[in-house]
Amino acid sequence: MISNYEEINLRYQYAIAARSESYKAKKNDEEFYFSDIEGTRTQFTKRQLDEITARYDIPISSKISFALIEQILAFLTGTKPYPKFIAETLEQQDYAILFEKMHNAIWYEGKVNDEVVKAIRDMLVTGVGWTRVRKSNFYNESTFNCVVEHVPWTDVIVDPSSRKADFSDAQWMFVASVMPISKAENMFDVKIENKDGMAVKIDFPYEVPNAEYITPQLSSAGTSEKFCVVREFYEKEYVNLYMD
């Protein structure tokens, strides 16, 4: 397991640089999907319009793309999943019933259906979509100590050596999220004293499958709120299990 911050930071920089081209392509697809719903195309510059024409070769509005994807999404997510747990023996029946109730309670409280829809939409638009299961934190989350959440594709940085479509051969990955420092302090129950832009190693007061390092950034112009980047590093330990 990697524990050296410098090595983790180098891997992060390497992965960011390696994904630059694919990131731009995915971002372009996402902007094409979310923009121009009314068919005016006024939000595009002439250069962007020329690039759209050259890349997609369609003289029609991108609202056609929006409608098609929304229709596919509605079809794929129309039936809500409802797992049933079946006991192999009579002695296990009470446990199976209890486990099913617990699973459905977590699913309902965490609004997991909505999270899964977001991930599938990302997948249809950009080709990748992510959800993750993690322990809850101190920041107004599930009482079941379990959270299932959608992770925006922009926040996931995968091992560049991965060559499989499902990233099953990736040895490590990052989830990098930008948030106000005040939120990070509440979320992880820590105090970030160093806010001058240097990386800070956080000693969490409890076991948390989240970031070990929080990198403060300068505040946006005209605001007093300061933001930070929380980078969660996951390393492959077993066949399909990633541990941070």
RALIN-V136807 format. One record per residue. RES is the residue in three letters. BURIAL is 1 if it has 16 or more other ideal C-beta (glycine too) atoms within 10 Angstrom, else 0. D_CENTER is the distance of its C-alpha to the mean C-alpha in Angstrom with 1 decimal. Layout:
<<RES:BURIAL:D_CENTER> <RES:BURIAL:D_CENTER>>
//
This chain:
<<MET:0:22.8> <ILE:0:22.1> <SER:0:23.0> <ASN:0:24.3> <TYR:0:22.3> <GLU:0:23.9> <GLU:0:22.9> <ILE:1:19.3> <ASN:0:19.5> <LEU:0:21.3> <ARG:1:18.7> <TYR:1:16.0> <GLN:0:18.4> <TYR:0:19.4> <ALA:1:16.0> <ILE:0:15.4> <ALA:0:18.8> <ALA:0:18.6> <ARG:0:15.7> <SER:0:17.4> <GLU:0:19.1> <SER:0:16.4> <TYR:0:14.2> <LYS:0:17.2> <ALA:0:17.8> <LYS:1:14.4> <LYS:0:14.6> <ASN:0:18.2> <ASP:1:17.4> <GLU:1:15.0> <GLU:1:17.7> <PHE:1:20.3> <TYR:1:18.7> <PHE:0:18.2> <SER:1:21.4> <ASP:1:25.1> <ILE:0:25.0> <GLU:0:28.7> <GLY:0:29.7> <THR:0:31.1> <ARG:0:29.0> <THR:0:30.2> <GLN:0:26.9> <PHE:1:27.3> <THR:0:29.7> <LYS:0:32.4> <ARG:0:30.8> <GLN:0:27.5> <LEU:0:29.7> <ASP:0:31.6> <GLU:0:28.5> <ILE:1:27.2> <THR:0:30.7> <ALA:0:30.9> <ARG:0:27.5> <TYR:0:27.5> <ASP:0:31.3> <ILE:0:31.1> <PRO:0:33.4> <ILE:0:31.7> <SER:0:29.1> <SER:1:25.4> <LYS:1:25.6> <ILE:0:26.7> <SER:1:23.3> <PHE:1:21.7> <ALA:0:24.2> <LEU:0:23.8> <ILE:0:20.1> <GLU:0:20.3> <GLN:0:23.2> <ILE:0:21.5> <LEU:1:18.5> <ALA:0:21.2> <PHE:0:23.0> <LEU:0:20.1> <THR:0:19.0> <GLY:0:22.6> <THR:0:23.4> <LYS:0:21.4> <PRO:0:21.2> <TYR:0:23.7> <PRO:0:24.0> <LYS:0:27.6> <PHE:1:28.5> <ILE:0:31.9> <ALA:0:34.1> <GLU:0:36.0> <THR:0:38.9> <LEU:0:40.4> <GLU:0:39.7> <GLN:0:36.0> <GLN:0:36.0> <ASP:0:35.4> <TYR:0:32.4> <ALA:0:30.9> <ILE:0:31.5> <LEU:0:30.0> <PHE:0:26.9> <GLU:0:26.4> <LYS:0:26.9> <MET:0:24.4> <HIS:1:21.7> <ASN:0:22.5> <ALA:0:22.6> <ILE:1:19.1> <TRP:1:17.9> <TYR:0:19.9> <GLU:0:19.3> <GLY:1:15.5> <LYS:0:15.7> <VAL:1:13.7> <ASN:0:15.4> <ASP:0:13.7> <GLU:1:10.2> <VAL:1:11.2> <VAL:1:12.9> <LYS:1:9.9> <ALA:1:8.3> <ILE:1:11.9> <ARG:1:12.5> <ASP:1:10.0> <MET:0:11.8> <LEU:1:15.1> <VAL:1:14.7> <THR:1:13.2> <GLY:0:13.7> <VAL:1:10.2> <GLY:1:7.8> <TRP:1:5.4> <THR:0:6.3> <ARG:1:7.6> <VAL:0:10.9> <ARG:1:12.1> <LYS:0:15.2> <SER:1:15.5> <ASN:1:16.5> <PHE:0:19.3> <TYR:0:17.6> <ASN:0:18.7> <GLU:1:16.7> <SER:1:17.9> <THR:0:21.4> <PHE:0:20.9> <ASN:0:19.1> <CYS:1:16.2> <VAL:1:12.9> <VAL:1:10.9> <GLU:1:7.8> <HIS:1:5.4> <VAL:1:1.7> <PRO:0:3.6> <TRP:1:5.3> <THR:0:7.1> <ASP:0:5.4> <VAL:1:5.8> <ILE:1:9.6> <VAL:1:11.6> <ASP:1:15.2> <PRO:0:17.3> <SER:0:20.0> <SER:0:18.0> <ARG:0:20.0> <LYS:0:19.0> <ALA:0:17.1> <ASP:0:15.0> <PHE:0:14.6> <SER:0:16.7> <ASP:0:18.9> <ALA:1:16.4> <GLN:0:17.8> <TRP:1:15.0> <MET:1:11.5> <PHE:1:9.8> <VAL:1:6.7> <ALA:1:8.5> <SER:1:8.5> <VAL:0:11.7> <MET:0:13.6> <PRO:0:17.3> <ILE:1:19.2> <SER:0:20.7> <LYS:0:17.5> <ALA:1:16.6> <GLU:1:20.2> <ASN:0:20.0> <MET:1:16.8> <PHE:1:18.1> <ASP:0:21.8> <VAL:1:22.8> <LYS:0:24.7> <ILE:1:23.7> <GLU:0:27.2> <ASN:0:26.5> <LYS:0:25.1> <ASP:0:26.8> <GLY:0:23.9> <MET:0:24.4> <ALA:0:21.9> <VAL:0:22.6> <LYS:0:22.4> <ILE:1:21.8> <ASP:0:23.9> <PHE:0:22.1> <PRO:0:24.7> <TYR:0:23.1> <GLU:0:21.1> <VAL:1:17.4> <PRO:0:14.5> <ASN:1:12.9> <ALA:1:13.9> <GLU:1:17.5> <TYR:1:17.9> <ILE:1:17.3> <THR:1:18.3> <PRO:1:20.0> <GLN:0:20.4> <LEU:0:23.2> <SER:0:23.1> <SER:0:23.0> <ALA:0:26.5> <GLY:0:28.3> <THR:0:26.1> <SER:0:26.9> <GLU:0:23.3> <LYS:1:21.9> <PHE:1:18.3> <CYS:1:16.7> <VAL:1:13.9> <VAL:1:12.5> <ARG:1:11.8> <GLU:1:11.1> <PHE:1:13.0> <TYR:1:13.0> <GLU:1:16.3> <LYS:1:17.6> <GLU:0:20.5> <TYR:0:21.5> <VAL:0:21.3> <ASN:0:17.9> <LEU:0:16.9> <TYR:1:14.7> <MET:0:15.9> <ASP:1:15.0>>
//
